[in-house]
Structure formats: C-alpha cells, structure tokens
Amino acid sequence: MSTKPYYTKSSMKTFELRHLRYFVAVAEELHFARAAERLRIAQPGLSQQIKALERSVGVELFKRDRRGVELTEAGRTLLGDARQVLELSERAVESARVAATTRTGPLKIGTSAIGIMPVANDVLMEFQARFPNVDVEILPGFVPQSIEALTRRALDAAIVFAPFESPESLRYLCLDKVELVVALPRGHRLEPLERVPRSELLKEPLLEGPRSANPVMTDYIHQVLFGEVAHPQLVEAADVSETRRLRLVAEGRGIAVSASSTELGLHIPGIVYRRMDEPEPVIECGVVWYETPTSPLVSSFIRVARDVVAEHRTRAST
C-alpha cells in the first residue's frame, strides 16, 4: 500500500512572518473570529492566510468542525517553532535599533522574584563593569516562568533557584548554595533553640506560597525536610510574595521555611531566623541558558559568572 506524501516540492512556497503571526494568534485563541479581532483584520482574510500557510507547508495545521478549531499534531509542532521565530525576529529588530546608539545588546536576564543572592548580584555587577555598553534588562519572575521564557527565547539567560524542571538542552552553572532556615515570630517557643529539629516544624502551622508557583521546588523542600511524612498543618498563602508571607509570620500566623534571610536583603521586623538540625537543607542558585544562545553576549555573561564563582571559592578557602 503506497502512502501519499504530506507535501511536494512545488507546494513548498515561501511564506512571510505575518503568516506565522496569524497562525500563532489562531493557535492561541482556537477561534478565528477572536484571532481576527486580536490581529485587527477581517476574519475571511485571516482564514485565507491560514489556508495559504497550510498550502505552503503541505500539511493541515488545524482541525475545523462545528465545535470549533483544534490544532493538529503538525500544528502543535509548528507552534513552538513559530513562537521562537517571531521572538527572534523581534529581538533582531530591537538589536538593530540598539546598535544605532552607543549601546549594544540587549541582553535579557531573568532573576528570582523573591530576591537575588549576593553572588548573583556580583555576577550582574561584574558583567556591567566589564561590558558597560551592553544594555542589560533584568526581568524578575518565578523559576517556571523563567524557564518557559528561555524556551520561547524571550530571555537570554536566567538566574534561578534549583532544583527545577527544564528541557535537556538547557545548560546550568551553579553559583552558590543557600541554606534554608526557619522564620519564627519574635518570642516564639522555638526562638531559644540554636537549631530547630525538623520534628518541631510538624507541630506548627507552616506557611508557604502557592505550590502552583513552583511545584518542583515545593515538593523538593517537603522531601528534604519531612521525607514521606505529610505536614499536618500546611497553610498555603494566596499571595506569592515572599515578603507578604514573612509578614504573616511576624503577625504570628505560623512559621515558614525560607531562603530569604538577611542574605537576600529582606529585613522583616518581628522575625527571627533559626537554623535546622543537620544535615542542613540547602537549595542552589545558578545560571541557566541554552546551548544555542540567542545572543553572542550570553557566552560573555557565562564567562563572567564562572570568574565570579571562582573568586568566591578562592575567598572562602582562605
């Protein structure tokens, strides 16, 4: 039984970036009328452009029926690449505009929304010192957001807390390790202890941010603290803000496990920090980037990061 090819050479016509913009809009809206409104073009014209794109690539990108629009397997494959192409095209235009000035770049770096470790701050400052003409844009966010932005090529690199879930093609450089500590309201019964046993944490309401903000990190912290034991008094705060959660601790609503001691520059009145029994729970802070970077400046940024890490280790050993 012969199989019909998806396309022929004659069907592979050239298409433009606007066709990809139209395709992404329909793929995200899954509705031609809403996509046309978003793009501010007429719906019949949008439908014709999508059909022209399908003829160019030689495959159906959408399933159309009375119930609506759905991506085909080929459409889902194209969507990720189309987003990257559009993002890179926008970055190319932006780079050209910057090149017309005295600055170069831009270099987009994601950072943690809860604060920047001193070593990470040193990396950013050292890079700016070595490359003063590079236009560095700092974009705070949570780790899953930063990883997703890297995947879309909306970021060049990101400074994140680990562990995290990521594509295999993502590279990672550990900058430092940070010890998790217990945040207690001043005057709490555990305050006199030099180190807090993990078993004592199970006896107190434990405040934490929404698991959905970073499920990999949340599950990791639970595992290193309690193993397979479920905490009986978990209180999931609706607000993702670390500062807000620590203020709830100061109000006596519970205790919290945090990397946000004075090392991250968060000074909340009414809170004391205590270390936990050995082995001390730690998380890592590091830089992530793609093997095929979006900017030639990424390699320079990573070289600076390696130099700063080496300098920190030298100072720590002396």
Backbone hydrogen bonds in HBPLUS format (Angstrom, degrees):
<---DONOR---> <-ACCEPTOR-->    atom                        ^
c    i                          cat <-CA-CA->   ^        H-A-AA   ^      H-
h    n   atom  resd res      DA  || num        DHA   H-A  angle D-A-AA Bond
n    s   type  num  typ     dist DA aas  dist angle  dist       angle   num
A0011-SER N   A0008-THR O   2.99 MM   3  5.28 138.3  2.16 103.2 115.2     1
A0012-MET N   A0009-LYS O   3.21 MM   3  5.43 150.9  2.30 104.0 112.3     2
A0013-LYS N   A0011-SER O   2.92 MM   2  5.73 129.4  2.18 109.8  94.5     3
A0019-HIS N   A0016-GLU O   3.01 MM   3  5.49 136.0  2.21 108.6 119.6     4
A0020-LEU N   A0017-LEU O   2.99 MM   3  5.19 119.9  2.36 100.5 115.3     5
A0021-ARG N   A0017-LEU O   2.98 MM   4  6.39 152.5  2.06 150.7 159.2     6
A0022-TYR N   A0018-ARG O   2.89 MM   4  6.13 158.4  1.94 148.7 154.2     7
A0023-PHE N   A0019-HIS O   2.90 MM   4  6.11 159.5  1.94 144.1 150.3     8
A0024-VAL N   A0020-LEU O   2.86 MM   4  6.06 166.0  1.88 153.4 156.2     9
A0025-ALA N   A0021-ARG O   3.05 MM   4  6.20 158.7  2.09 145.9 151.7    10
A0026-VAL N   A0022-TYR O   3.05 MM   4  6.36 163.9  2.08 155.2 158.6    11
A0027-ALA N   A0023-PHE O   2.84 MM   4  6.03 160.6  1.88 153.2 159.7    12
A0028-GLU N   A0024-VAL O   2.90 MM   4  6.02 148.1  2.01 146.6 153.9    13
A0029-GLU N   A0025-ALA O   2.95 MM   4  6.06 153.7  2.02 145.9 153.5    14
A0030-LEU N   A0026-VAL O   2.58 MM   4  5.25 148.2  1.68 144.8 153.9    15
A0035-ALA N   A0031-HIS O   2.99 MM   4  6.13 159.5  2.03 150.8 157.4    16
A0036-ALA N   A0032-PHE O   2.85 MM   4  5.96 154.8  1.92 145.7 152.6    17
A0037-GLU N   A0033-ALA O   2.98 MM   4  6.22 154.8  2.04 145.7 152.4    18
A0038-ARG N   A0034-ARG O   2.90 MM   4  6.12 155.6  1.96 146.4 153.3    19
A0039-LEU N   A0035-ALA O   2.90 MM   4  6.11 150.9  1.98 146.2 154.0    20
A0040-ARG N   A0036-ALA O   2.77 MM   4  5.74 117.7  2.16 135.6 152.1    21
A0041-ILE N   A0036-ALA O   3.03 MM   5  5.25 161.1  2.07 144.1 149.3    22
A0046-LEU N   A0042-ALA O   3.05 MM   4  6.37 151.4  2.14 150.1 158.8    23
A0047-SER N   A0043-GLN O   2.94 MM   4  6.23 163.3  1.97 160.6 164.0    24
A0048-GLN N   A0044-PRO O   3.03 MM   4  6.30 154.7  2.09 146.4 153.2    25
A0049-GLN N   A0045-GLY O   3.01 MM   4  6.24 153.1  2.08 145.0 152.0    26
A0050-ILE N   A0046-LEU O   2.98 MM   4  6.26 156.3  2.03 154.6 160.5    27
A0051-LYS N   A0047-SER O   3.03 MM   4  6.26 157.8  2.08 145.8 151.9    28
A0052-ALA N   A0048-GLN O   2.90 MM   4  6.14 148.1  2.00 142.5 151.9    29
A0053-LEU N   A0049-GLN O   2.94 MM   4  6.22 148.7  2.04 142.5 150.7    30
A0054-GLU N   A0050-ILE O   2.93 MM   4  6.24 158.1  1.98 149.9 155.5    31
A0055-ARG N   A0051-LYS O   2.92 MM   4  6.19 150.5  2.01 144.2 152.3    32
A0056-SER N   A0052-ALA O   2.98 MM   4  6.21 147.1  2.09 140.4 149.5    33
A0056-SER N   A0053-LEU O   3.06 MM   3  4.98 115.5  2.49  91.5 107.4    34
A0057-VAL N   A0053-LEU O   2.99 MM   4  6.33 159.7  2.03 157.3 160.8    35
A0058-GLY N   A0054-GLU O   2.78 MM   4  5.69 131.4  2.01 137.0 150.6    36
A0072-THR N   A0061-LEU O   3.06 MM  11  5.34 166.1  2.08 123.4 124.1    37
A0063-LYS N   A0070-GLU O   2.59 MM   7  5.04 166.4  1.61 159.5 164.7    38
A0070-GLU N   A0063-LYS O   2.96 MM   7  5.04 148.7  2.06 142.2 150.6    39
A0065-ASP N   A0068-GLY O   3.12 MM   3  5.53 165.1  2.14 161.8 165.4    40
A0068-GLY N   A0065-ASP O   3.16 MM   3  5.53 146.9  2.28 107.0 116.0    41
A0076-ARG N   A0072-THR O   2.90 MM   4  6.24 154.1  1.97 152.4 158.4    42
A0077-THR N   A0073-GLU O   3.07 MM   4  6.34 152.4  2.15 144.4 151.8    43
A0078-LEU N   A0074-ALA O   2.96 MM   4  6.21 158.1  2.01 147.5 153.4    44
A0079-LEU N   A0075-GLY O   2.94 MM   4  6.07 146.7  2.05 145.6 154.5    45
A0082-ALA N   A0078-LEU O   2.72 MM   4  5.82 159.7  1.76 161.6 168.6    46
A0083-ARG N   A0079-LEU O   2.98 MM   4  6.19 159.4  2.03 152.5 156.7    47
A0084-GLN N   A0080-GLY O   3.23 MM   4  6.50 155.4  2.30 142.0 148.4    48
A0085-VAL N   A0081-ASP O   2.91 MM   4  6.20 159.8  1.96 153.5 158.8    49
A0086-LEU N   A0082-ALA O   2.98 MM   4  6.19 163.6  2.01 152.5 156.3    50
A0087-GLU N   A0083-ARG O   2.93 MM   4  6.09 158.7  1.98 146.8 153.1    51
A0088-LEU N   A0084-GLN O   2.85 MM   4  6.02 164.8  1.88 153.5 157.6    52
A0089-SER N   A0085-VAL O   2.92 MM   4  6.06 148.4  2.02 142.9 151.9    53
A0090-GLU N   A0086-LEU O   3.03 MM   4  6.25 154.1  2.09 145.4 151.7    54
A0091-ARG N   A0087-GLU O   2.91 MM   4  6.19 154.4  1.98 146.5 154.4    55
A0092-ALA N   A0088-LEU O   2.86 MM   4  6.04 146.8  1.97 141.5 150.4    56
A0093-VAL N   A0089-SER O   3.14 MM   4  6.41 156.4  2.20 144.1 148.9    57
A0094-GLU N   A0090-GLU O   2.94 MM   4  6.19 161.0  1.98 148.3 154.1    58
A0095-SER N   A0091-ARG O   2.78 MM   4  5.97 156.0  1.83 148.9 155.4    59
A0096-ALA N   A0092-ALA O   2.99 MM   4  6.21 152.0  2.07 142.5 149.9    60
A0097-ARG N   A0093-VAL O   3.02 MM   4  6.34 153.3  2.09 148.1 155.1    61
A0098-VAL N   A0094-GLU O   2.96 MM   4  6.25 157.2  2.01 149.2 155.5    62
A0099-ALA N   A0095-SER O   2.82 MM   4  6.00 151.5  1.90 145.8 154.2    63
A0100-ALA N   A0097-ARG O   3.20 MM   3  5.34 140.4  2.36  97.2 107.9    64
A0101-THR N   A0098-VAL O   2.90 MM   3  5.40 158.8  1.95 113.8 120.9    65
A0104-THR N   A0133-ASN O   2.63 MM  29  5.83 159.5  1.67 149.9 154.4    66
A0135-ASP N   A0104-THR O   2.69 MM  31  5.95 158.7  1.73 171.2 176.7    67
A0107-LEU N   A0135-ASP O   2.92 MM  28  6.21 155.6  1.98 149.9 152.5    68
A0137-GLU N   A0107-LEU O   2.87 MM  30  6.11 166.2  1.89 151.2 154.8    69
A0156-ASP N   A0108-LYS O   2.86 MM  48  5.30 161.6  1.90 142.1 148.3    70
A0157-ALA N   A0108-LYS O   3.40 MM  49  6.84 152.1  2.48 156.8 160.2    71
A0109-ILE N   A0137-GLU O   2.88 MM  28  6.13 165.8  1.90 165.3 170.0    72
A0139-LEU N   A0109-ILE O   2.85 MM  30  6.06 162.1  1.88 153.7 155.4    73
A0110-GLY N   A0157-ALA O   2.92 MM  47  6.36 160.2  1.96 141.4 145.7    74
A0159-ILE N   A0110-GLY O   2.69 MM  49  5.93 163.9  1.71 148.5 150.2    75
A0111-THR N   A0139-LEU O   3.10 MM  28  6.00 150.5  2.19 119.6 122.5    76
A0141-GLY N   A0111-THR O   2.86 MM  30  6.16 138.7  2.03 151.8 160.3    77
A0115-GLY N   A0112-SER O   3.45 MM   3  5.62 160.5  2.50 102.4 107.8    78
A0113-ALA N   A0141-GLY O   2.91 MM  28  4.63 127.1  2.20 129.4 128.3    79
A0120-ALA N   A0117-MET O   3.00 MM   3  5.21 117.0  2.41 103.1 118.8    80
A0121-ASN N   A0117-MET O   2.91 MM   4  6.22 156.9  1.96 158.2 165.8    81
A0122-ASP N   A0118-PRO O   2.86 MM   4  6.12 147.8  1.96 145.4 154.8    82
A0123-VAL N   A0119-VAL O   3.01 MM   4  6.32 145.6  2.13 141.3 150.0    83
A0124-LEU N   A0120-ALA O   3.10 MM   4  6.45 161.5  2.14 150.6 154.1    84
A0125-MET N   A0121-ASN O   2.94 MM   4  6.17 163.2  1.97 150.4 155.3    85
A0126-GLU N   A0122-ASP O   2.80 MM   4  5.87 158.1  1.84 147.3 153.7    86
A0127-PHE N   A0123-VAL O   2.92 MM   4  6.05 157.2  1.97 148.3 154.6    87
A0128-GLN N   A0124-LEU O   3.09 MM   4  6.30 162.1  2.13 146.2 150.7    88
A0129-ALA N   A0125-MET O   2.93 MM   4  6.14 145.5  2.05 140.7 150.8    89
A0130-ARG N   A0126-GLU O   2.94 MM   4  6.19 154.3  2.01 149.1 154.9    90
A0131-PHE N   A0127-PHE O   2.78 MM   4  5.85 151.4  1.86 151.0 159.9    91
A0134-VAL N   A0131-PHE O   3.12 MM   3  5.66 169.1  2.13 120.6 123.3    92
A0145-GLN N   A0142-PHE O   2.93 MM   3  5.37 118.9  2.31 111.8 127.3    93
A0146-SER N   A0142-PHE O   2.97 MM   4  6.28 156.4  2.03 154.5 162.2    94
A0146-SER N   A0143-VAL O   3.00 MM   3  5.04 111.3  2.49  98.4 115.0    95
A0147-ILE N   A0143-VAL O   2.88 MM   4  6.15 163.9  1.90 165.8 169.8    96
A0148-GLU N   A0144-PRO O   2.96 MM   4  6.09 159.7  2.01 144.0 149.9    97
A0149-ALA N   A0145-GLN O   2.87 MM   4  6.05 153.1  1.94 146.2 154.1    98
A0150-LEU N   A0146-SER O   2.87 MM   4  6.13 149.7  1.96 145.9 154.2    99
A0151-THR N   A0147-ILE O   2.96 MM   4  6.24 154.3  2.03 145.8 152.8   100
A0152-ARG N   A0148-GLU O   3.04 MM   4  6.36 145.2  2.17 142.2 151.2   101
A0154-ALA N   A0149-ALA O   2.74 MM   5  4.99 149.5  1.84 161.3 157.1   102
A0153-ARG N   A0150-LEU O   2.90 MM   3  4.75 149.8  1.99  99.4 108.9   103
A0158-ALA N   A0288-VAL O   3.01 MM 130  5.35 149.4  2.10 147.0 153.8   104
A0288-VAL N   A0158-ALA O   2.83 MM 130  5.35 156.6  1.89 153.6 161.6   105
A0160-VAL N   A0286-GLY O   2.83 MM 126  5.57 152.2  1.91 158.5 165.8   106
A0286-GLY N   A0160-VAL O   2.88 MM 126  5.57 163.0  1.91 161.2 167.0   107
A0162-ALA N   A0284-GLU O   2.74 MM 122  4.97 156.8  1.79 134.8 141.1   108
A0284-GLU N   A0162-ALA O   3.19 MM 122  4.97 156.8  2.25 135.7 139.7   109
A0170-LEU N   A0167-PRO O   3.19 MM   3  5.69 166.1  2.21 116.3 119.3   110
A0171-ARG N   A0289-TRP O   2.66 MM 118  5.29 170.9  1.66 178.2 175.3   111
A0289-TRP N   A0171-ARG O   3.11 MM 118  5.29 148.8  2.21 132.6 139.6   112
A0173-LEU N   A0287-VAL O   2.90 MM 114  5.20 153.3  1.97 149.2 157.4   113
A0287-VAL N   A0173-LEU O   2.85 MM 114  5.20 153.1  1.92 146.3 151.4   114
A0175-LEU N   A0285-CYS O   2.74 MM 110  5.62 156.7  1.79 142.6 149.9   115
A0176-ASP N   A0285-CYS O   3.16 MM 109  5.40 157.4  2.21 146.7 149.7   116
A0285-CYS N   A0176-ASP O   2.85 MM 109  5.40 162.1  1.88 162.6 159.8   117
A0178-VAL N   A0283-ILE O   2.83 MM 105  5.55 170.4  1.84 169.7 173.1   118
A0283-ILE N   A0178-VAL O   2.99 MM 105  5.55 158.1  2.04 154.7 159.8   119
A0180-LEU N   A0281-PRO O   2.82 MM 101  5.56 171.7  1.82 150.4 153.3   120
A0181-VAL N   A0258-SER O   2.97 MM  77  5.53 173.8  1.97 152.4 152.7   121
A0258-SER N   A0181-VAL O   2.89 MM  77  5.53 164.0  1.92 157.1 162.5   122
A0182-VAL N   A0274-ARG O   2.84 MM  92  5.21 179.5  1.84 160.1 160.0   123
A0274-ARG N   A0182-VAL O   2.97 MM  92  5.21 153.3  2.04 142.8 151.5   124
A0183-ALA N   A0256-ALA O   2.70 MM  73  5.10 172.0  1.70 158.8 161.6   125
A0256-ALA N   A0183-ALA O   3.19 MM  73  5.10 153.4  2.26 139.2 144.7   126
A0184-LEU N   A0272-VAL O   2.85 MM  88  5.34 172.3  1.86 166.2 168.6   127
A0272-VAL N   A0184-LEU O   2.91 MM  88  5.34 160.8  1.94 153.0 159.2   128
A0188-HIS N   A0185-PRO O   3.01 MM   3  5.63 141.1  2.17 149.4 148.2   129
A0186-ARG N   A0270-GLY O   2.90 MM  84  5.29 158.9  1.95 137.3 136.5   130
A0191-GLU N   A0188-HIS O   3.02 MM   3  5.36 160.1  2.06 113.4 119.8   131
A0193-LEU N   A0190-LEU O   3.09 MM   3  5.61 149.9  2.18 114.6 123.3   132
A0196-VAL N   A0275-ARG O   2.81 MM  79  6.28 156.7  1.87 144.3 149.9   133
A0277-ASP N   A0196-VAL O   3.14 MM  81  5.82 146.1  2.26 131.5 128.2   134
A0200-GLU N   A0197-PRO O   3.03 MM   3  5.51 141.6  2.18 109.5 119.3   135
A0201-LEU N   A0198-ARG O   2.98 MM   3  5.30 135.8  2.18 104.4 116.6   136
A0202-LEU N   A0199-SER O   3.27 MM   3  5.48 140.1  2.44  98.7 108.8   137
A0203-LYS N   A0200-GLU O   3.12 MM   3  5.36 156.5  2.17 105.3 112.7   138
A0204-GLU N   A0201-LEU O   3.40 MM   3  5.60 169.5  2.41 107.7 110.3   139
A0255-ILE N   A0205-PRO O   2.89 MM  50  6.28 165.0  1.92 169.9 169.9   140
A0206-LEU N   A0233-GLN O   2.98 MM  27  6.16 156.9  2.03 140.3 147.6   141
A0235-VAL N   A0206-LEU O   2.87 MM  29  5.74 164.2  1.89 150.5 145.5   142
A0207-LEU N   A0255-ILE O   2.76 MM  48  5.91 167.6  1.78 179.5 175.1   143
A0208-GLU N   A0235-VAL O   3.04 MM  27  6.33 153.8  2.11 157.6 156.9   144
A0237-ALA N   A0208-GLU O   2.82 MM  29  5.99 161.8  1.85 163.7 168.8   145
A0213-ALA N   A0210-PRO O   3.03 MM   3  5.63 154.9  2.10 115.2 122.2   146
A0214-ASN N   A0211-ARG O   3.08 MM   3  5.72 140.7  2.24 116.5 125.0   147
A0218-THR N   A0214-ASN O   3.04 MM   4  6.24 166.3  2.06 159.2 163.6   148
A0219-ASP N   A0215-PRO O   2.97 MM   4  6.03 168.3  1.98 150.0 152.9   149
A0220-TYR N   A0216-VAL O   3.03 MM   4  6.15 151.5  2.12 141.2 149.7   150
A0221-ILE N   A0217-MET O   2.94 MM   4  6.17 164.3  1.97 155.8 158.5   151
A0222-HIS N   A0218-THR O   3.08 MM   4  6.35 162.5  2.12 149.8 154.6   152
A0223-GLN N   A0219-ASP O   3.01 MM   4  6.17 154.0  2.08 143.9 151.0   153
A0224-VAL N   A0220-TYR O   2.97 MM   4  6.30 163.2  2.00 159.0 161.9   154
A0225-LEU N   A0221-ILE O   3.03 MM   4  6.06 142.9  2.17 145.5 155.2   155
A0226-PHE N   A0222-HIS O   2.80 MM   4  5.67 166.5  1.82 150.2 155.0   156
A0227-GLY N   A0223-GLN O   2.87 MM   4  4.37 141.4  2.02 119.6 126.2   157
A0229-VAL N   A0226-PHE O   3.08 MM   3  5.37 159.6  2.12 132.3 131.4   158
A0245-ARG N   A0241-SER O   3.15 MM   4  6.39 155.7  2.21 142.0 148.4   159
A0246-LEU N   A0242-GLU O   2.99 MM   4  6.24 159.5  2.04 151.6 156.5   160
A0247-ARG N   A0243-THR O   2.98 MM   4  6.22 142.6  2.13 143.2 153.9   161
A0248-LEU N   A0244-ARG O   3.07 MM   4  6.40 142.3  2.22 142.4 152.0   162
A0248-LEU N   A0245-ARG O   3.14 MM   3  5.14 123.8  2.47  92.8 106.8   163
A0249-VAL N   A0245-ARG O   3.17 MM   4  6.59 143.1  2.31 139.1 149.1   164
A0250-ALA N   A0246-LEU O   3.00 MM   4  6.35 156.1  2.06 143.9 149.7   165
A0251-GLU N   A0247-ARG O   2.98 MM   4  6.27 134.6  2.19 137.4 149.5   166
A0253-ARG N   A0248-LEU O   3.04 MM   5  5.55 164.2  2.06 160.5 156.0   167
A0252-GLY N   A0249-VAL O   2.86 MM   3  5.17 159.8  1.90 111.8 118.2   168
A0264-LEU N   A0261-SER O   3.04 MM   3  5.87 158.0  2.09 124.2 128.0   169
A0265-GLY N   A0262-THR O   3.00 MM   3  4.85 156.8  2.05  99.4 106.2   170
A0298-VAL N   A0295-SER O   3.10 MM   3  5.68 163.7  2.13 116.0 120.6   171
A0301-PHE N   A0297-LEU O   2.95 MM   4  6.27 153.3  2.02 150.9 158.9   172
A0302-ILE N   A0298-VAL O   2.91 MM   4  6.24 156.6  1.97 156.6 162.5   173
A0303-ARG N   A0299-SER O   3.00 MM   4  6.20 152.1  2.08 141.8 149.4   174
A0304-VAL N   A0300-SER O   3.04 MM   4  6.30 157.8  2.09 147.8 153.2   175
A0305-ALA N   A0301-PHE O   2.97 MM   4  6.26 155.7  2.03 144.2 151.4   176
A0306-ARG N   A0302-ILE O   2.91 MM   4  6.18 159.4  1.95 151.9 156.3   177
A0307-ASP N   A0303-ARG O   3.01 MM   4  6.26 156.8  2.06 147.6 154.0   178
A0308-VAL N   A0304-VAL O   2.93 MM   4  6.19 159.5  1.97 154.8 160.0   179
A0309-VAL N   A0305-ALA O   2.96 MM   4  6.17 162.9  1.99 152.6 157.1   180
A0310-ALA N   A0306-ARG O   2.97 MM   4  6.16 162.0  2.00 148.0 152.9   181
A0311-GLU N   A0307-ASP O   2.95 MM   4  6.19 153.2  2.03 145.7 153.2   182
A0312-HIS N   A0308-VAL O   2.91 MM   4  6.16 158.5  1.95 152.1 157.7   183
A0313-ARG N   A0309-VAL O   2.99 MM   4  6.23 158.1  2.03 151.7 157.3   184
A0314-THR N   A0310-ALA O   2.98 MM   4  6.18 149.2  2.08 142.9 151.4   185
A0315-ARG N   A0311-GLU O   3.00 MM   4  6.27 161.6  2.03 151.1 155.3   186
A0316-ALA N   A0312-HIS O   2.94 MM   4  6.16 150.4  2.03 144.2 152.9   187
A0317-SER N   A0313-ARG O   3.07 MM   4  6.21 139.8  2.24 139.5 148.7   188
A0318-THR N   A0315-ARG O   3.38 MM   3  5.39 150.7  2.47  97.1 105.2   189
